[in-house]
């Protein structure tokens, strides 16, 4: 069965450079042992990266042992749903690529919240 996105269509890839996803397959696929639910494809911003670091999750520093090169503003990355929601509530949520957000995200955040932060190609954040 094909994974679905929050819009109910086939899940699209989030990023191959940097290579993202719980399975490092470029998509925000998930399964039960993905305790962080890495299901929201976001285009990270400086504000979000700073917010995440302040909460103990440094997404900037490279960690080669985890095949992680570190993120910079503009990179697309599969984020943990609860961290994205926390950032949304704090007013620093990065824009999301709806077609690449796994439908499981809707267990944590509303479609309306995601749509309010939808990335539009050619926008200032894109």
N, C-alpha and C positions, 0 to 999 in steps of 0.2 A: 504494500500500500504506500502510495506517495505521501510524503509529509505535506501538511497544509500550512499556509500562513494565516495571519490574523484576518485577512480579507476572504478566506475560504478557498483560495486558489492554490496552485502548486507552490511550495516553498522555493524561493529563489536563493541563489548564493549571496552571501554577505560580503566576503572578501577572501581572495587568495593571496594578497600581498598587502598587509601581513596575513598570514594564514591563520584563520580564526575558527572558532567553533569548539565545542566540548570535545569533539573527535578530531579536531584540526583537519577538517575536510572542506573548509570554506563556507559551511552552512551552519545555521543555528539549530541543528538537529539536537535532540535530547533523548534521554531515557530515564528510568527510575533512579539510577545511581548518580545522576547529575544533580547533586544536592543543591547547587546554586542556581539551577534552571537558567542556563546560559542561552536564553531564547530571544533576546531583543537585539536586533541588528541596529547599531547606532553609529553615527558618524561623530566620533568623540571630539570634544572641544577642550580648550585650555581650562575653562571653568570646571568642566566635569572631571578632568584628570586631577586637578587640584582638590576638588571635593572628595574624590575617591581616595586620594593619598591621605587626606586629613582623617579619613575613617579607617586607615590601616591597609588599604589595598593600593599599593604603588603599581600603576600600570605603565609607568614611563621607563623604569630601570630595566635594561635587558636581563633576561634570565635564560641563558643558553641551555641550561640543564632541563628546562621545560619547553625548549624550542620556541622561546618568546624573545623577540627582538626589542620589545618596548614600543609603546605607542606614542604617536605625536598627533597634534590636532589635525583633523581631517581624515585620519584613518578610520576605516569601518571595522567594527569589532562586535562579537556576540557578548552582550553584557548579561549579568545576572539580573533577573527580573526585579528582585527586591531592591537591589542597589539603584536600578534605573528609577523605580518608583520613589525611593528615598530622595533621589536627585530631583525628580519631578516636583515632589512636595516642597523641596527647598528652593525651587525656581531655577535650577541649573541643569535640567535634563538635556542631554544632547539630542539632536534630531535623530529620528529613526527612519529606517527604510522598511516601510510596511510590508512590501512583498517578500522581504527576507526575515521578518519576525515570525517565529514559530507560533502556531495557534495556541500552544501551552501558555504563552505570555498572558492570554486573557484570563487565566486563573489568578493572576496577580495584579493586573492593571486593566482598566477599561479600554475598549477600542476608542472611545472618545478622547481619552488622555493621549493615547498613541497618535491618533489622527491630529491632535492639536500640536504635536511635535513632529509631524511628518516632514521628512527631508524632501525638498523639491529641487530637482537638478537645475543648476544655474543660480541657486539662491546664494546669499552671502556665506552660508555655512557649507556650501557645496562647491 
